[in-house]
Structures are given as structure tokens and as C-alpha cells.
Amino acid sequence: MEFKIGTVTGLWAVDEDHYKILCIINHDPGNGHLTDVLQWFYNSCLRDKKSLVVEEFMNTSFKEHMMEKRGFRRMGESDLIKPYESIQKFNAQPETRNS
């Protein structure tokens, strides 16, 4: 399925345990819309008790950003995951805009 939030577009899917971001393009980095996208997915994860997976990174600096600044961890060769329990903890401390 497709999503568009502000200047961020992409594709996503869902399975029994995960919401999955399959592709994400930030057309205007730095405007806070990536944070908006992640918050939308976090809210869905909290509602449905699922983890969030981002699959197949082509951009290594974005992958590092997601691990260092957004709390994701490696899952397999090239995917990242933010477990449901981590999203629950994060929800108590919202991210700042423009990150």
C-alpha cells in the first residue's frame, strides 16, 4: 500500500506481527515530515500491538540515522526493527521536530 505524509512518500505492508515500511522517500529532508511518518506508524503499532520494520536500506547514512537517532536495531542482513515494547517506551517521550 502507498502512503504520503507531507513531503514523504512510500510503500508499506502489514503481517501478523509487524508493520513494514518497504520504501520511503523524503522529498524535502529536515522539515519534520519523517517524524510525522514514524509517529503515524508508531500509533498504528501501539493500537495493534505490532513492531515496526524498515526493509532493505539502500542509503547507509539513513540506516545509521534510524539506528542512532530513532532507536531501531538490526534485524537480519539489511532490515531494521523497532520492537513493540520499544515503541511503548518511546511513546512516553516524543521525538523533537526537524530531526
MODELLER restraints for C-alpha pairs under 7 A, 6 or more apart:
rsr = mdl.restraints
at = mdl.atoms
rsr.add(forms.Gaussian(group=physical.xy_distance, feature=features.Distance(at['CA:1:A'], at['CA:11:A']), mean=5.43, stdev=0.5))
rsr.add(forms.Gaussian(group=physical.xy_distance, feature=features.Distance(at['CA:1:A'], at['CA:12:A']), mean=5.32, stdev=0.5))
rsr.add(forms.Gaussian(group=physical.xy_distance, feature=features.Distance(at['CA:1:A'], at['CA:13:A']), mean=6.22, stdev=0.5))
rsr.add(forms.Gaussian(group=physical.xy_distance, feature=features.Distance(at['CA:2:A'], at['CA:10:A']), mean=5.71, stdev=0.5))
rsr.add(forms.Gaussian(group=physical.xy_distance, feature=features.Distance(at['CA:2:A'], at['CA:11:A']), mean=4.45, stdev=0.5))
rsr.add(forms.Gaussian(group=physical.xy_distance, feature=features.Distance(at['CA:2:A'], at['CA:12:A']), mean=6.26, stdev=0.5))
rsr.add(forms.Gaussian(group=physical.xy_distance, feature=features.Distance(at['CA:3:A'], at['CA:9:A']), mean=5.56, stdev=0.5))
rsr.add(forms.Gaussian(group=physical.xy_distance, feature=features.Distance(at['CA:3:A'], at['CA:10:A']), mean=5.37, stdev=0.5))
rsr.add(forms.Gaussian(group=physical.xy_distance, feature=features.Distance(at['CA:3:A'], at['CA:11:A']), mean=6.04, stdev=0.5))
rsr.add(forms.Gaussian(group=physical.xy_distance, feature=features.Distance(at['CA:4:A'], at['CA:10:A']), mean=6.65, stdev=0.5))
rsr.add(forms.Gaussian(group=physical.xy_distance, feature=features.Distance(at['CA:5:A'], at['CA:33:A']), mean=6.68, stdev=0.5))
rsr.add(forms.Gaussian(group=physical.xy_distance, feature=features.Distance(at['CA:5:A'], at['CA:37:A']), mean=6.19, stdev=0.5))
rsr.add(forms.Gaussian(group=physical.xy_distance, feature=features.Distance(at['CA:6:A'], at['CA:33:A']), mean=5.79, stdev=0.5))
rsr.add(forms.Gaussian(group=physical.xy_distance, feature=features.Distance(at['CA:7:A'], at['CA:26:A']), mean=6.11, stdev=0.5))
rsr.add(forms.Gaussian(group=physical.xy_distance, feature=features.Distance(at['CA:7:A'], at['CA:27:A']), mean=5.40, stdev=0.5))
rsr.add(forms.Gaussian(group=physical.xy_distance, feature=features.Distance(at['CA:7:A'], at['CA:28:A']), mean=6.06, stdev=0.5))
rsr.add(forms.Gaussian(group=physical.xy_distance, feature=features.Distance(at['CA:7:A'], at['CA:33:A']), mean=6.43, stdev=0.5))
rsr.add(forms.Gaussian(group=physical.xy_distance, feature=features.Distance(at['CA:8:A'], at['CA:25:A']), mean=5.60, stdev=0.5))
rsr.add(forms.Gaussian(group=physical.xy_distance, feature=features.Distance(at['CA:8:A'], at['CA:26:A']), mean=4.44, stdev=0.5))
rsr.add(forms.Gaussian(group=physical.xy_distance, feature=features.Distance(at['CA:8:A'], at['CA:27:A']), mean=5.99, stdev=0.5))
rsr.add(forms.Gaussian(group=physical.xy_distance, feature=features.Distance(at['CA:8:A'], at['CA:33:A']), mean=6.32, stdev=0.5))
rsr.add(forms.Gaussian(group=physical.xy_distance, feature=features.Distance(at['CA:8:A'], at['CA:34:A']), mean=6.52, stdev=0.5))
rsr.add(forms.Gaussian(group=physical.xy_distance, feature=features.Distance(at['CA:9:A'], at['CA:24:A']), mean=5.81, stdev=0.5))
rsr.add(forms.Gaussian(group=physical.xy_distance, feature=features.Distance(at['CA:9:A'], at['CA:25:A']), mean=5.34, stdev=0.5))
rsr.add(forms.Gaussian(group=physical.xy_distance, feature=features.Distance(at['CA:9:A'], at['CA:26:A']), mean=6.66, stdev=0.5))
rsr.add(forms.Gaussian(group=physical.xy_distance, feature=features.Distance(at['CA:10:A'], at['CA:23:A']), mean=4.94, stdev=0.5))
rsr.add(forms.Gaussian(group=physical.xy_distance, feature=features.Distance(at['CA:10:A'], at['CA:24:A']), mean=4.23, stdev=0.5))
rsr.add(forms.Gaussian(group=physical.xy_distance, feature=features.Distance(at['CA:10:A'], at['CA:25:A']), mean=6.00, stdev=0.5))
rsr.add(forms.Gaussian(group=physical.xy_distance, feature=features.Distance(at['CA:11:A'], at['CA:21:A']), mean=6.16, stdev=0.5))
rsr.add(forms.Gaussian(group=physical.xy_distance, feature=features.Distance(at['CA:11:A'], at['CA:22:A']), mean=5.33, stdev=0.5))
rsr.add(forms.Gaussian(group=physical.xy_distance, feature=features.Distance(at['CA:11:A'], at['CA:23:A']), mean=5.05, stdev=0.5))
rsr.add(forms.Gaussian(group=physical.xy_distance, feature=features.Distance(at['CA:11:A'], at['CA:24:A']), mean=6.67, stdev=0.5))
rsr.add(forms.Gaussian(group=physical.xy_distance, feature=features.Distance(at['CA:12:A'], at['CA:20:A']), mean=5.43, stdev=0.5))
rsr.add(forms.Gaussian(group=physical.xy_distance, feature=features.Distance(at['CA:12:A'], at['CA:21:A']), mean=4.49, stdev=0.5))
rsr.add(forms.Gaussian(group=physical.xy_distance, feature=features.Distance(at['CA:12:A'], at['CA:22:A']), mean=5.22, stdev=0.5))
rsr.add(forms.Gaussian(group=physical.xy_distance, feature=features.Distance(at['CA:13:A'], at['CA:19:A']), mean=6.07, stdev=0.5))
rsr.add(forms.Gaussian(group=physical.xy_distance, feature=features.Distance(at['CA:13:A'], at['CA:20:A']), mean=5.11, stdev=0.5))
rsr.add(forms.Gaussian(group=physical.xy_distance, feature=features.Distance(at['CA:13:A'], at['CA:21:A']), mean=6.67, stdev=0.5))
rsr.add(forms.Gaussian(group=physical.xy_distance, feature=features.Distance(at['CA:14:A'], at['CA:20:A']), mean=5.81, stdev=0.5))
rsr.add(forms.Gaussian(group=physical.xy_distance, feature=features.Distance(at['CA:17:A'], at['CA:50:A']), mean=5.09, stdev=0.5))
rsr.add(forms.Gaussian(group=physical.xy_distance, feature=features.Distance(at['CA:17:A'], at['CA:51:A']), mean=6.42, stdev=0.5))
rsr.add(forms.Gaussian(group=physical.xy_distance, feature=features.Distance(at['CA:18:A'], at['CA:50:A']), mean=4.91, stdev=0.5))
rsr.add(forms.Gaussian(group=physical.xy_distance, feature=features.Distance(at['CA:18:A'], at['CA:51:A']), mean=4.77, stdev=0.5))
rsr.add(forms.Gaussian(group=physical.xy_distance, feature=features.Distance(at['CA:18:A'], at['CA:52:A']), mean=5.53, stdev=0.5))
rsr.add(forms.Gaussian(group=physical.xy_distance, feature=features.Distance(at['CA:18:A'], at['CA:53:A']), mean=6.54, stdev=0.5))
rsr.add(forms.Gaussian(group=physical.xy_distance, feature=features.Distance(at['CA:19:A'], at['CA:45:A']), mean=6.91, stdev=0.5))
rsr.add(forms.Gaussian(group=physical.xy_distance, feature=features.Distance(at['CA:19:A'], at['CA:50:A']), mean=6.58, stdev=0.5))
rsr.add(forms.Gaussian(group=physical.xy_distance, feature=features.Distance(at['CA:19:A'], at['CA:51:A']), mean=6.33, stdev=0.5))
rsr.add(forms.Gaussian(group=physical.xy_distance, feature=features.Distance(at['CA:19:A'], at['CA:52:A']), mean=4.96, stdev=0.5))
rsr.add(forms.Gaussian(group=physical.xy_distance, feature=features.Distance(at['CA:19:A'], at['CA:53:A']), mean=6.21, stdev=0.5))
rsr.add(forms.Gaussian(group=physical.xy_distance, feature=features.Distance(at['CA:20:A'], at['CA:52:A']), mean=5.91, stdev=0.5))
rsr.add(forms.Gaussian(group=physical.xy_distance, feature=features.Distance(at['CA:20:A'], at['CA:53:A']), mean=4.70, stdev=0.5))
rsr.add(forms.Gaussian(group=physical.xy_distance, feature=features.Distance(at['CA:20:A'], at['CA:54:A']), mean=5.74, stdev=0.5))
rsr.add(forms.Gaussian(group=physical.xy_distance, feature=features.Distance(at['CA:21:A'], at['CA:53:A']), mean=6.20, stdev=0.5))
rsr.add(forms.Gaussian(group=physical.xy_distance, feature=features.Distance(at['CA:21:A'], at['CA:54:A']), mean=4.74, stdev=0.5))
rsr.add(forms.Gaussian(group=physical.xy_distance, feature=features.Distance(at['CA:21:A'], at['CA:55:A']), mean=6.26, stdev=0.5))
rsr.add(forms.Gaussian(group=physical.xy_distance, feature=features.Distance(at['CA:22:A'], at['CA:54:A']), mean=6.31, stdev=0.5))
rsr.add(forms.Gaussian(group=physical.xy_distance, feature=features.Distance(at['CA:22:A'], at['CA:55:A']), mean=5.36, stdev=0.5))
rsr.add(forms.Gaussian(group=physical.xy_distance, feature=features.Distance(at['CA:26:A'], at['CA:34:A']), mean=6.94, stdev=0.5))
rsr.add(forms.Gaussian(group=physical.xy_distance, feature=features.Distance(at['CA:30:A'], at['CA:98:A']), mean=5.06, stdev=0.5))
rsr.add(forms.Gaussian(group=physical.xy_distance, feature=features.Distance(at['CA:30:A'], at['CA:99:A']), mean=6.48, stdev=0.5))
rsr.add(forms.Gaussian(group=physical.xy_distance, feature=features.Distance(at['CA:31:A'], at['CA:98:A']), mean=5.41, stdev=0.5))
rsr.add(forms.Gaussian(group=physical.xy_distance, feature=features.Distance(at['CA:32:A'], at['CA:97:A']), mean=5.04, stdev=0.5))
rsr.add(forms.Gaussian(group=physical.xy_distance, feature=features.Distance(at['CA:32:A'], at['CA:98:A']), mean=4.31, stdev=0.5))
rsr.add(forms.Gaussian(group=physical.xy_distance, feature=features.Distance(at['CA:32:A'], at['CA:99:A']), mean=6.46, stdev=0.5))
rsr.add(forms.Gaussian(group=physical.xy_distance, feature=features.Distance(at['CA:35:A'], at['CA:97:A']), mean=6.64, stdev=0.5))
rsr.add(forms.Gaussian(group=physical.xy_distance, feature=features.Distance(at['CA:42:A'], at['CA:87:A']), mean=6.39, stdev=0.5))
rsr.add(forms.Gaussian(group=physical.xy_distance, feature=features.Distance(at['CA:45:A'], at['CA:51:A']), mean=6.02, stdev=0.5))
rsr.add(forms.Gaussian(group=physical.xy_distance, feature=features.Distance(at['CA:45:A'], at['CA:52:A']), mean=6.83, stdev=0.5))
rsr.add(forms.Gaussian(group=physical.xy_distance, feature=features.Distance(at['CA:45:A'], at['CA:84:A']), mean=6.76, stdev=0.5))
rsr.add(forms.Gaussian(group=physical.xy_distance, feature=features.Distance(at['CA:46:A'], at['CA:88:A']), mean=6.79, stdev=0.5))
rsr.add(forms.Gaussian(group=physical.xy_distance, feature=features.Distance(at['CA:49:A'], at['CA:84:A']), mean=6.30, stdev=0.5))
rsr.add(forms.Gaussian(group=physical.xy_distance, feature=features.Distance(at['CA:50:A'], at['CA:84:A']), mean=5.45, stdev=0.5))
rsr.add(forms.Gaussian(group=physical.xy_distance, feature=features.Distance(at['CA:51:A'], at['CA:82:A']), mean=5.87, stdev=0.5))
rsr.add(forms.Gaussian(group=physical.xy_distance, feature=features.Distance(at['CA:51:A'], at['CA:83:A']), mean=4.47, stdev=0.5))
rsr.add(forms.Gaussian(group=physical.xy_distance, feature=features.Distance(at['CA:51:A'], at['CA:84:A']), mean=4.31, stdev=0.5))
rsr.add(forms.Gaussian(group=physical.xy_distance, feature=features.Distance(at['CA:52:A'], at['CA:81:A']), mean=5.65, stdev=0.5))
rsr.add(forms.Gaussian(group=physical.xy_distance, feature=features.Distance(at['CA:52:A'], at['CA:82:A']), mean=5.18, stdev=0.5))
rsr.add(forms.Gaussian(group=physical.xy_distance, feature=features.Distance(at['CA:52:A'], at['CA:83:A']), mean=6.40, stdev=0.5))
rsr.add(forms.Gaussian(group=physical.xy_distance, feature=features.Distance(at['CA:53:A'], at['CA:79:A']), mean=6.96, stdev=0.5))
rsr.add(forms.Gaussian(group=physical.xy_distance, feature=features.Distance(at['CA:53:A'], at['CA:80:A']), mean=5.63, stdev=0.5))
rsr.add(forms.Gaussian(group=physical.xy_distance, feature=features.Distance(at['CA:53:A'], at['CA:81:A']), mean=4.36, stdev=0.5))
rsr.add(forms.Gaussian(group=physical.xy_distance, feature=features.Distance(at['CA:53:A'], at['CA:82:A']), mean=6.42, stdev=0.5))
rsr.add(forms.Gaussian(group=physical.xy_distance, feature=features.Distance(at['CA:54:A'], at['CA:79:A']), mean=5.78, stdev=0.5))
rsr.add(forms.Gaussian(group=physical.xy_distance, feature=features.Distance(at['CA:54:A'], at['CA:80:A']), mean=5.24, stdev=0.5))
rsr.add(forms.Gaussian(group=physical.xy_distance, feature=features.Distance(at['CA:54:A'], at['CA:81:A']), mean=6.38, stdev=0.5))
rsr.add(forms.Gaussian(group=physical.xy_distance, feature=features.Distance(at['CA:55:A'], at['CA:78:A']), mean=6.82, stdev=0.5))
rsr.add(forms.Gaussian(group=physical.xy_distance, feature=features.Distance(at['CA:55:A'], at['CA:79:A']), mean=4.49, stdev=0.5))
rsr.add(forms.Gaussian(group=physical.xy_distance, feature=features.Distance(at['CA:55:A'], at['CA:80:A']), mean=6.52, stdev=0.5))
rsr.add(forms.Gaussian(group=physical.xy_distance, feature=features.Distance(at['CA:56:A'], at['CA:78:A']), mean=5.18, stdev=0.5))
rsr.add(forms.Gaussian(group=physical.xy_distance, feature=features.Distance(at['CA:56:A'], at['CA:79:A']), mean=5.37, stdev=0.5))
rsr.add(forms.Gaussian(group=physical.xy_distance, feature=features.Distance(at['CA:57:A'], at['CA:63:A']), mean=6.30, stdev=0.5))
rsr.add(forms.Gaussian(group=physical.xy_distance, feature=features.Distance(at['CA:57:A'], at['CA:78:A']), mean=6.21, stdev=0.5))
rsr.add(forms.Gaussian(group=physical.xy_distance, feature=features.Distance(at['CA:57:A'], at['CA:79:A']), mean=6.88, stdev=0.5))
rsr.add(forms.Gaussian(group=physical.xy_distance, feature=features.Distance(at['CA:66:A'], at['CA:72:A']), mean=5.75, stdev=0.5))
rsr.add(forms.Gaussian(group=physical.xy_distance, feature=features.Distance(at['CA:67:A'], at['CA:73:A']), mean=5.72, stdev=0.5))
rsr.add(forms.Gaussian(group=physical.xy_distance, feature=features.Distance(at['CA:71:A'], at['CA:82:A']), mean=6.80, stdev=0.5))
rsr.add(forms.Gaussian(group=physical.xy_distance, feature=features.Distance(at['CA:72:A'], at['CA:80:A']), mean=5.90, stdev=0.5))
rsr.add(forms.Gaussian(group=physical.xy_distance, feature=features.Distance(at['CA:72:A'], at['CA:81:A']), mean=5.33, stdev=0.5))
rsr.add(forms.Gaussian(group=physical.xy_distance, feature=features.Distance(at['CA:72:A'], at['CA:82:A']), mean=4.77, stdev=0.5))
rsr.add(forms.Gaussian(group=physical.xy_distance, feature=features.Distance(at['CA:73:A'], at['CA:80:A']), mean=5.33, stdev=0.5))
rsr.add(forms.Gaussian(group=physical.xy_distance, feature=features.Distance(at['CA:73:A'], at['CA:81:A']), mean=5.45, stdev=0.5))
rsr.add(forms.Gaussian(group=physical.xy_distance, feature=features.Distance(at['CA:73:A'], at['CA:82:A']), mean=6.50, stdev=0.5))
rsr.add(forms.Gaussian(group=physical.xy_distance, feature=features.Distance(at['CA:74:A'], at['CA:80:A']), mean=4.56, stdev=0.5))
rsr.add(forms.Gaussian(group=physical.xy_distance, feature=features.Distance(at['CA:74:A'], at['CA:81:A']), mean=6.33, stdev=0.5))
rsr.add(forms.Gaussian(group=physical.xy_distance, feature=features.Distance(at['CA:75:A'], at['CA:81:A']), mean=6.03, stdev=0.5))
